Amino acid sequence: MSVQQTIEAKLAAGLNPQHLEVVNESHQHNVPPGSESHFKVVLVSEAFEGKSLISQHRMVYSLLSDELKDRVHALALHTYSPSTWTSTSPQSPECLGGKAGEKT
């Protein structure tokens, strides 16, 4: 199972989302082709209702703790309760090059 599929399965099972997008954005960064290290997650769940943004993110981090230890370098979270969801996915900024853009 790919990292993306694992993330999707864990979030679906743990949060029963009304909407779930997991986008592999690794190709936008300075990583080898085919990498699965940078993801954007857009998630709408009743479990987030009445919870602070920090609490929502902690719920996701808890479910993905194994992946975040060594497989996922960056995780952009966009979490919503059904009452705050506007049905538009935020755009990720362009990568500025990371370590490749630094002068040594």
N, C-alpha and C positions, 0 to 999 in steps of 0.2 A: 504494500500500500504506500502511495506517495505521501510526502509530508502534507501536502494540500488536502488529500483525501482523509488523512488522520485528523487534521484540524477540523474539517467539515463534520466528520463522524462524531468527534468528541463534543463539539459545540451543539450539534443537533440532539445528541442524547442527553447532554447535561442541562440545556436551557430551553429545549422545545421551541425554537424560534419560529416566529411568523414570517420572518424574512432573514435569509442568510446568504451573504456573498463572501467568498474567500478568494481573493485575487493574488496570484503569485506575481509580485512586482520585481522579482530578482533581476530580470532582464534589463531593468532600468538602472542597475547599479554595477559597480566594478567587481563582478563575480564571474566565474566560468560559465559558459553556456550550459543550460539545463539545470542550473542551481535552483534550490528551493530554500532560500534563506531570508527573503524579504516578502512579507505578506501584508495585505490590507484586508481587514475584516469589517463588514457592515452587518450588524446583527440587531434585530428587533425581537424583543422577548417580553412577555408578561412578567417574567422573573425580575425585570429591571424596574417595574413600576414602583415609584416612591423611593427608589434607591439613588444615592448620589452617584455622580459619574465615577468617582474613585471606587465606590463599592461595586459598581457594574464591572469595571476593569479588573478588580480583584477577583471577581467571580470567573472571568475569562482566564486570567492568569492561573488560577487554581486548577482549572480544567486542563490547561495546556502546559503545566509545569514541566513535564518530561521533555516536550519539544523545545521549550524555552531554555532548557539547561545546555543543550549542545547542538540542536539542529536549526533553530530559528534565530537569526541575528536581529531582525527588526520586525515588529508587529505593530501596525497602525490600526488602532481600534476606533470604530465609530459605532457606539452602542446607543440604543434607543429603547424606550418603552413604547408600546403602541400609541400612547397619547402624545408622544413627542416626535414620532416618525413622520417625515415629510415625503418619503418615497423617492428621494434623490440621493444618489451616492456621491459623497465628496470626492473631489479629484486630488490625487497625490501630487506633491511638488516634484519637480525634476530633481534628479540626483546631482549633487554638485561635485561628484567625483571621489568623495571620501579620501582614503589614503592615497589613491592614485593622483589626486589633485594637489597633494602636499609637496612642497619642495624639500628636498633633504640636503 
